[in-house]
Amino acid sequence: MDLFDYMRQNTQEKESPLASRMRPSVLDDIVGQKHILQKDKMLYRAITADKLSSVIFYGPPGTGKTTIAKVIANTTSSIFCQMNATVAGKKDMEAVVKEAKEQLGMYGKKTILFIDEIHRFNKGQQDYLLPFVEDGTLVLIGATTENPYFEVNGALISRSVIFELRPLEHEDIKELLLRAALDKEKGMGSYHPLVSEDALDFLAGVSGGDARKALNALELGILTTPVNEAGQVEITLDVAQECIQKKAVRYDKSGDNHYDTISAFIKSMRGSDPDAAVYYLARMLEAGESITFIARRIMICASEDVGNADPNALSVAVNASLAIERLGMPEARIVLSQAAAYVACAPKSNAACVAIDKAMQCVRNQSIVSVPAHLQDAHYQGAKKMGRGLGYLYAHDFENNYVQQQYLPDELVGTIFYEPSDNGYEKEIKRHMAFIKEEAAK
C-alpha cells in the first residue's frame, strides 16, 4: 500500500457511516447474539481456534452478519476475500477461485470467501461455487436476510452450518448507542454529546433490533444539533424523534402504562374485539415492545380463552411466534396482527384453563392417592405377581374405541374437571363424549 492508498483508505474510514466505523474488530466486543457467540458455543470456539468451516449467517438487517464476518477476517490466518452478490458476477468468482487454488497449492493457505446477500446469486452462480466449497478450495461465509432453505442451493446448504441471528435486544442497542456516543476515535465522542435516557430508550425501542438504524439516527442527531453554551450537543427525546421521523408513544416498559396496554390487548382478544386488539398491538409495536413478548401473550390467550372451542387458534399463535423470529420487524407486525385478529374472532372457552386449575387445586388439597391397579405399569418382570395392570381394558378393542372403565383414583371417582362449553368445536367434543358413553352403556 503506497501513501496515496493509505490516505484514501484513512479518509474513507473517517467519512464512512457511524454504524460502519463502530463495527467491532474482535469477537468479545460483539454485542448480542449470545445464543451463538458465548464462549462455550461452537461458533465462538471455531472462530477463536481459526478452524471455521463453511457457514451461512441468516437474520434481519442490522443484527451483525457482516460484523461477525469482519471479525473473522481480522482473526483468521487464512486469505479473506469479500464480495457482494448484488454486484459480483461469475468472472469475480473465477478470479477468487484461481487465487485460492494458487494460495492453497503454493503456500498451503486456505481462502475464506464472504458473500454478502448470497441469496441474490442465481442458481448457476451458486452451483459454480459448490465443487470448490466441497473440495476445500474455499471456505464459504454467506450472509442473507432471506431464509436460506428457500433461497440458497440445497447442496450448498448441506455443506454449511446455518447460524440464525436474532434482532438485538433493547439493552443491546442501548449499549451500542452509548459506546458510539462516548468513543472519541471511531464514534461521536469528540462532539461531547449528552444523550438523555429517554432518547436512548426511544432509539433502542424503535430500531426493531436493527443496530444500524439506531446508530444512523444517533449520528444524524449529533451532526445536525447545534452545540449548547457549554459546547456540548444535547440529544433529547425530541431530537431523537426528528432523527428517526417517528413519534414517541407514552409507554414505560417498567411502569403502569406497559401493564395497562398489554392488559387491554389481552382483554380485547378475550372479548372478541379484533379492532381493539389490533389497535393495542399497534401501540405496543410503535413503542418498541418486544415482539416475542407480544407473541407469548397471544399464545397464552389462544389456549386460556379460546382453548378447544377452536383448537386451530393455538396453532396460529404458535406459528406466528416462530415466524416473527425468522422475519423480525417490520414484517413481524403483519404476522402478529393476523394472529391477534384470529384469536379475537375465534369462539371462546376457558374450559381447559378451569379444568387444570381445578385439578391442581385438588392435587394440592388432597392427600396422596394411589393410581388404580389396572392402570399401573405392567411392562416389567414381576408386575403381574404384584397385581399391576391386571384387568385393564384396551380401548381400541371396543366399538368407537371406547370402553367404560375407572381411570380416576378411588377417592375421586365422579369428579369432573373438564366441562366442554357449547361454543365452537367444544360443542362437537361434548356431543362426541356423550355419544360414545351412551353407546358403551347399551
C-alpha positions as CSV (number, residue, x, y, z in Angstrom):
1,M,0.0,0.0,0.0
2,D,1.5,3.3,-1.1
3,L,0.9,6.7,0.6
4,F,-2.0,7.6,-1.6
5,D,-3.7,4.3,-0.9
6,Y,-3.2,4.8,2.8
7,M,-4.6,8.3,2.7
8,R,-7.6,7.2,0.6
9,Q,-8.4,4.3,3.0
10,N,-8.0,6.6,6.1
11,T,-10.3,9.2,4.6
12,Q,-12.9,6.6,3.7
13,E,-12.9,5.2,7.2
14,K,-13.4,8.7,8.7
15,E,-16.2,9.5,6.3
16,S,-18.0,6.2,6.5
17,P,-21.3,6.0,8.4
18,L,-21.1,5.6,12.2
19,A,-22.5,2.1,12.1
20,S,-19.7,1.0,9.8
21,R,-17.0,2.8,11.9
22,M,-18.2,1.2,15.1
23,R,-18.0,-2.4,13.8
24,P,-16.1,-4.5,16.4
25,S,-12.7,-5.8,15.3
26,V,-12.6,-8.6,18.0
27,L,-15.0,-11.3,18.9
28,D,-15.5,-10.3,22.5
29,D,-16.6,-6.8,21.5
30,I,-19.7,-8.0,19.6
31,V,-22.9,-7.1,21.4
32,G,-25.8,-9.6,21.3
33,Q,-26.2,-12.9,19.6
34,K,-25.2,-14.8,22.8
35,H,-27.0,-17.9,21.6
36,I,-24.2,-18.4,19.1
37,L,-21.4,-16.3,20.4
38,Q,-21.0,-17.2,24.0
39,K,-17.6,-18.7,24.8
40,D,-18.9,-22.2,25.1
41,K,-20.7,-22.1,21.8
42,M,-19.4,-23.9,18.7
43,L,-19.1,-20.7,16.5
44,Y,-17.1,-18.8,19.1
45,R,-14.7,-21.8,19.5
46,A,-14.4,-22.3,15.8
47,I,-13.5,-18.6,15.2
48,T,-11.0,-18.3,18.0
49,A,-9.3,-21.6,17.0
50,D,-9.3,-20.4,13.4
51,K,-11.0,-23.7,12.4
52,L,-14.1,-22.3,10.7
53,S,-15.9,-24.4,8.2
54,S,-18.5,-23.1,5.7
55,V,-21.3,-21.2,7.3
56,I,-24.3,-19.2,6.4
57,F,-25.5,-16.3,8.6
58,Y,-29.2,-15.7,8.4
59,G,-31.1,-12.9,10.0
60,P,-32.8,-9.4,9.7
61,P,-30.8,-6.3,8.7
62,G,-28.5,-4.8,11.4
63,T,-28.1,-7.9,13.5
64,G,-24.4,-8.4,13.0
65,K,-23.9,-10.7,10.0
66,T,-21.3,-8.6,8.3
67,T,-19.8,-7.7,11.7
68,I,-19.1,-11.3,12.5
69,A,-17.5,-11.8,9.0
70,K,-15.3,-8.8,9.6
71,V,-14.1,-10.2,12.9
72,I,-13.3,-13.5,11.2
73,A,-11.3,-11.5,8.7
74,N,-9.3,-9.8,11.5
75,T,-8.6,-13.1,13.4
76,T,-8.0,-15.7,10.7
77,S,-4.7,-16.7,9.2
78,S,-6.5,-17.6,6.0
79,I,-6.8,-15.4,3.0
80,F,-10.0,-13.4,3.3
81,C,-12.0,-12.3,0.3
82,Q,-15.3,-10.4,0.3
83,M,-17.9,-9.8,-2.4
84,N,-21.5,-8.6,-2.6
85,A,-23.8,-10.8,-4.6
86,T,-25.8,-7.7,-5.9
87,V,-22.8,-6.6,-8.0
88,A,-20.5,-9.6,-8.3
89,G,-20.5,-11.9,-11.3
90,K,-19.0,-15.2,-12.4
91,K,-15.8,-13.5,-13.5
92,D,-15.3,-12.2,-10.0
93,M,-15.8,-15.7,-8.6
94,E,-13.4,-17.2,-11.1
95,A,-10.7,-14.8,-10.1
96,V,-11.2,-15.6,-6.4
97,V,-11.1,-19.4,-7.1
98,K,-8.0,-19.0,-9.2
99,E,-6.2,-17.1,-6.5
100,A,-7.5,-19.5,-3.8
101,K,-6.1,-22.5,-5.7
102,E,-2.7,-20.8,-6.0
103,Q,-2.6,-19.9,-2.3
104,L,-3.5,-23.4,-1.3
105,G,-1.1,-25.1,-3.7
106,M,1.9,-22.8,-3.2
107,Y,1.6,-21.8,0.4
108,G,-1.0,-24.2,1.9
109,K,-3.2,-21.3,2.9
110,K,-6.9,-21.6,2.8
111,T,-9.2,-18.9,1.4
112,I,-12.3,-17.7,3.2
113,L,-14.9,-16.1,0.8
114,F,-17.5,-13.9,2.4
115,I,-20.5,-13.3,0.1
116,D,-23.0,-10.7,1.4
117,E,-26.6,-11.1,0.2
118,I,-25.8,-14.6,-1.1
119,H,-29.5,-15.2,-1.9
120,R,-29.0,-12.7,-4.8
121,F,-26.8,-15.2,-6.6
122,N,-28.8,-17.2,-9.2
123,K,-28.7,-21.0,-9.3
124,G,-25.9,-21.1,-11.8
125,Q,-23.7,-18.8,-9.7
126,Q,-24.3,-20.8,-6.6
127,D,-23.7,-24.1,-8.5
128,Y,-20.3,-22.7,-9.6
129,L,-19.2,-22.4,-6.0
130,L,-20.2,-25.9,-5.0
131,P,-17.2,-28.0,-6.1
132,F,-14.7,-25.5,-4.6
133,V,-16.5,-25.5,-1.3
134,E,-16.7,-29.3,-1.4
135,D,-13.0,-29.9,-2.1
136,G,-11.9,-27.3,0.5
137,T,-10.5,-24.7,-2.0
138,L,-12.9,-22.2,-0.5
139,V,-14.4,-21.8,3.0
140,L,-17.7,-20.1,2.3
141,I,-19.3,-17.5,4.6
142,G,-22.7,-16.5,3.3
143,A,-24.9,-13.7,4.7
144,T,-28.6,-13.4,3.9
145,T,-31.7,-11.7,5.2
146,E,-33.8,-14.4,3.4
147,N,-34.5,-17.9,4.7
148,P,-31.5,-19.9,3.2
149,Y,-33.6,-23.0,3.0
150,F,-35.7,-21.3,0.3
151,E,-33.1,-19.1,-1.3
152,V,-29.8,-20.9,-1.3
153,N,-28.8,-24.0,-3.3
154,G,-29.6,-27.1,-1.3
155,A,-26.2,-28.6,-2.0
156,L,-24.5,-25.5,-0.5
157,I,-26.8,-25.7,2.5
158,S,-25.9,-29.3,3.1
159,R,-22.2,-28.4,3.2
160,S,-22.7,-25.4,5.5
161,V,-23.7,-24.8,9.1
162,I,-26.7,-22.3,9.3
163,F,-26.5,-19.8,12.1
164,E,-29.6,-17.7,12.7
165,L,-29.0,-14.2,14.1
166,R,-31.8,-12.6,16.1
167,P,-32.9,-9.0,16.3
168,L,-30.8,-7.3,19.0
169,E,-32.4,-6.8,22.4
170,H,-33.3,-3.4,23.7
171,E,-30.4,-3.3,26.2
172,D,-28.0,-4.4,23.4
173,I,-29.0,-1.4,21.3
174,K,-28.6,1.0,24.2
175,E,-25.1,-0.4,24.9
176,L,-24.1,0.2,21.3
177,L,-25.5,3.7,21.3
178,L,-23.6,4.6,24.5
179,R,-20.4,3.1,23.1
180,A,-20.8,5.1,19.9
181,A,-21.6,8.3,21.8
182,L,-18.5,8.1,24.0
183,D,-15.9,6.7,21.6
184,K,-13.7,9.6,20.5
185,E,-11.7,7.7,18.0
186,K,-14.3,5.9,15.9
187,G,-17.6,7.2,17.3
188,M,-19.0,10.6,18.2
189,G,-17.2,11.3,21.4
190,S,-15.3,14.4,20.0
191,Y,-18.7,16.2,19.8
192,H,-19.2,15.7,23.6
193,P,-22.8,14.6,23.2
194,L,-25.3,14.4,26.1
195,V,-27.8,11.7,25.2
196,S,-30.8,11.6,27.5
197,E,-32.0,8.3,28.9
198,D,-35.4,8.9,27.2
199,A,-33.7,9.4,23.8
200,L,-31.6,6.2,24.3
201,D,-34.7,4.2,25.2
202,F,-36.6,5.6,22.3
203,L,-34.0,4.9,19.7
204,A,-33.4,1.4,21.1
205,G,-37.1,0.8,21.1
206,V,-38.0,2.0,17.6
207,S,-35.0,0.4,15.9
208,G,-36.7,-3.0,15.8
209,G,-33.5,-4.8,16.8
210,D,-31.5,-3.1,13.9
211,A,-28.3,-1.7,15.3
212,R,-27.5,0.1,12.0
213,K,-30.8,2.0,12.1
214,A,-30.3,3.2,15.7
215,L,-26.7,4.3,15.1
216,N,-27.5,6.1,11.9
217,A,-30.2,8.1,13.8
218,L,-27.8,8.9,16.6
219,E,-25.2,10.1,14.1
220,L,-27.7,12.3,12.3
221,G,-28.8,13.8,15.6
222,I,-25.3,14.7,16.8
223,L,-24.2,16.1,13.4
224,T,-27.3,18.3,13.0
225,T,-27.9,19.6,16.5
226,P,-26.3,22.9,17.5
227,V,-24.0,22.9,20.5
228,N,-25.2,24.5,23.7
229,E,-23.4,27.1,25.7
230,A,-21.2,24.5,27.3
231,G,-20.0,23.3,23.8
232,Q,-22.0,20.1,24.0
233,V,-24.6,18.5,21.8
234,E,-27.7,17.6,23.6
235,I,-29.7,14.7,22.2
236,T,-33.2,14.9,23.8
237,L,-36.2,12.8,23.1
238,D,-37.5,15.5,20.7
239,V,-34.2,15.4,18.7
240,A,-34.3,11.6,18.6
241,Q,-37.9,11.7,17.2
242,E,-36.8,14.1,14.5
243,C,-33.8,12.0,13.5
244,I,-35.8,8.8,13.0
245,Q,-39.1,10.6,12.0
246,K,-41.2,8.7,14.5
247,K,-43.3,9.9,17.4
248,A,-42.6,8.5,20.8
249,V,-45.6,6.7,22.3
250,R,-46.0,7.2,26.1
251,Y,-45.1,3.7,27.1
252,D,-42.9,2.9,30.1
253,K,-42.0,-0.8,29.8
254,S,-41.5,-1.0,33.6
255,G,-44.4,1.2,34.6
256,D,-48.2,1.1,34.7
257,N,-48.7,2.1,31.1
258,H,-47.0,-1.1,30.0
259,Y,-49.2,-3.3,32.1
260,D,-52.3,-1.3,31.2
261,T,-51.7,-1.7,27.5
262,I,-50.9,-5.4,27.5
263,S,-54.0,-5.9,29.8
264,A,-56.2,-4.1,27.3
265,F,-54.7,-6.1,24.4
266,I,-55.5,-9.4,26.1
267,K,-58.9,-8.4,27.2
268,S,-59.8,-7.2,23.7
269,M,-58.9,-10.6,22.3
270,R,-60.8,-12.3,25.0
271,G,-63.7,-10.0,24.4
272,S,-63.8,-10.8,20.7
273,D,-63.0,-7.3,19.5
274,P,-60.3,-7.6,16.8
275,D,-60.3,-3.8,16.1
276,A,-59.3,-3.0,19.7
277,A,-56.8,-5.9,19.8
278,V,-55.0,-4.6,16.7
279,Y,-55.1,-1.0,18.0
280,Y,-53.3,-2.0,21.2
281,L,-51.0,-4.2,19.2
282,A,-50.0,-1.1,17.2
283,R,-49.4,0.9,20.3
284,M,-47.1,-1.7,21.7
285,L,-45.2,-2.0,18.4
286,E,-44.8,1.7,18.0
287,A,-43.4,1.9,21.5
288,G,-40.8,-0.7,20.7
289,E,-42.3,-3.5,22.8
290,S,-40.6,-6.9,22.3
291,I,-42.3,-8.8,19.6
292,T,-41.6,-12.1,21.3
293,F,-43.3,-10.8,24.5
294,I,-46.4,-9.9,22.4
295,A,-46.3,-13.3,20.7
296,R,-46.2,-15.1,24.1
297,R,-49.3,-13.2,25.2
298,I,-51.2,-14.2,22.1
299,M,-50.3,-17.9,22.6
300,I,-51.5,-17.7,26.2
301,C,-54.8,-16.2,25.2
302,A,-55.3,-18.7,22.4
303,S,-55.1,-21.5,25.0
304,E,-56.6,-19.8,28.0
305,D,-59.5,-18.0,26.4
306,V,-60.2,-19.9,23.2
307,G,-59.0,-23.4,24.0
308,N,-60.8,-26.3,22.3
309,A,-63.6,-24.0,21.1
310,D,-61.2,-23.5,18.2
311,P,-58.0,-25.7,18.6
312,N,-56.6,-24.0,15.5
313,A,-56.1,-20.8,17.4
314,L,-53.2,-22.1,19.3
315,S,-51.6,-23.4,16.0
316,V,-52.0,-19.9,14.5
317,A,-50.4,-18.3,17.6
318,V,-47.5,-20.8,17.9
319,N,-46.7,-20.5,14.2
320,A,-46.9,-16.7,14.5
321,S,-44.3,-16.9,17.3
322,L,-42.0,-19.0,15.1
323,A,-42.5,-16.7,12.1
324,I,-41.6,-13.4,13.8
325,E,-38.3,-14.8,15.0
326,R,-37.4,-15.5,11.4
327,L,-38.8,-12.3,10.0
328,G,-38.2,-9.6,12.5
329,M,-39.7,-6.2,12.2
330,P,-41.3,-4.6,10.2
331,E,-42.8,-7.8,8.6
332,A,-43.5,-9.3,12.0
333,R,-46.2,-6.7,12.6
334,I,-48.3,-8.4,9.9
335,V,-47.9,-11.9,11.4
336,L,-48.8,-10.6,14.9
337,S,-51.8,-8.7,13.5
338,Q,-53.0,-11.9,11.8
339,A,-52.7,-14.0,15.0
340,A,-54.3,-11.4,17.2
341,A,-57.2,-10.9,14.9
342,Y,-57.7,-14.7,14.6
343,V,-57.7,-15.2,18.3
344,A,-60.0,-12.3,18.9
345,C,-62.5,-13.6,16.3
346,A,-62.4,-17.2,17.4
347,P,-65.2,-18.8,19.6
348,K,-64.2,-18.7,23.2
349,S,-63.9,-21.2,26.0
350,N,-61.9,-21.2,29.2
351,A,-62.8,-24.8,30.0
352,A,-59.2,-26.1,29.6
353,C,-57.9,-23.4,31.9
354,V,-60.7,-24.1,34.5
355,A,-60.0,-27.8,34.3
356,I,-56.3,-27.7,35.0
357,D,-56.8,-25.1,37.8
358,K,-59.4,-27.4,39.5
359,A,-57.2,-30.4,39.1
360,M,-54.1,-28.6,40.5
361,Q,-56.2,-27.4,43.5
362,C,-57.4,-30.9,44.0
363,V,-53.8,-32.3,44.0
364,R,-52.7,-29.6,46.5
365,N,-55.6,-30.2,48.9
366,Q,-56.0,-34.0,48.6
367,S,-53.7,-36.4,50.5
368,I,-51.7,-38.5,48.1
369,V,-54.0,-41.1,46.4
370,S,-52.9,-44.2,44.5
371,V,-53.2,-44.9,40.8
372,P,-55.8,-47.7,40.2
373,A,-54.0,-51.1,40.0
374,H,-55.3,-51.9,36.5
375,L,-53.8,-48.6,35.2
376,Q,-50.4,-49.2,36.7
377,D,-47.4,-50.1,34.5
378,A,-47.2,-53.8,33.7
379,H,-44.2,-53.8,31.5
380,Y,-41.6,-55.2,33.9
381,Q,-40.9,-58.6,35.4
382,G,-42.9,-59.4,38.4
383,A,-45.6,-56.8,37.7
384,K,-48.4,-59.4,37.4
385,K,-47.4,-61.0,40.7
386,M,-48.0,-57.6,42.3
387,G,-51.3,-57.2,40.5
388,R,-50.1,-54.4,38.3
389,G,-52.1,-53.8,35.1
390,L,-54.5,-56.7,35.7
391,G,-58.0,-56.1,34.4
392,Y,-57.0,-53.2,32.1
393,L,-59.3,-52.9,29.1
394,Y,-57.6,-51.7,25.9
395,A,-59.9,-49.0,24.4
396,H,-59.1,-49.9,20.8
397,D,-60.5,-53.4,21.2
398,F,-64.0,-51.9,21.6
399,E,-66.6,-50.2,19.4
400,N,-65.9,-46.5,18.9
401,N,-62.5,-47.0,20.6
402,Y,-64.1,-46.5,24.0
403,V,-65.0,-48.7,27.0
404,Q,-66.3,-47.7,30.3
405,Q,-63.6,-48.1,32.9
406,Q,-62.4,-46.4,36.0
407,Y,-59.5,-44.0,35.4
408,L,-59.6,-41.6,38.4
409,P,-58.3,-42.8,41.8
410,D,-61.0,-44.3,44.0
411,E,-61.2,-41.2,46.1
412,L,-62.0,-39.0,43.1
413,V,-64.5,-41.2,41.2
414,G,-67.2,-39.0,39.7
415,T,-65.2,-35.8,39.9
416,I,-65.4,-33.6,36.8
417,F,-62.6,-31.2,35.9
418,Y,-63.1,-30.6,32.2
419,E,-66.6,-29.4,31.1
420,P,-66.7,-28.5,27.4
421,S,-68.7,-25.4,26.5
422,D,-71.4,-25.2,23.8
423,N,-69.1,-22.8,21.8
424,G,-67.3,-23.7,18.6
425,Y,-65.6,-27.1,18.4
426,E,-66.2,-27.8,22.0
427,K,-69.9,-28.3,21.2
428,E,-68.7,-31.2,19.0
429,I,-66.4,-32.5,21.7
430,K,-69.3,-32.5,24.2
431,R,-71.6,-34.3,21.6
432,H,-68.9,-36.9,20.9
433,M,-68.2,-37.7,24.5
434,A,-72.0,-38.1,25.2
435,F,-72.4,-40.4,22.2
436,I,-69.6,-42.8,23.0
437,K,-70.7,-43.1,26.6
438,E,-74.3,-43.8,25.6
439,E,-73.2,-46.4,23.1
440,A,-71.0,-48.2,25.6
441,A,-73.8,-48.3,28.1
442,K,-76.1,-50.2,25.8
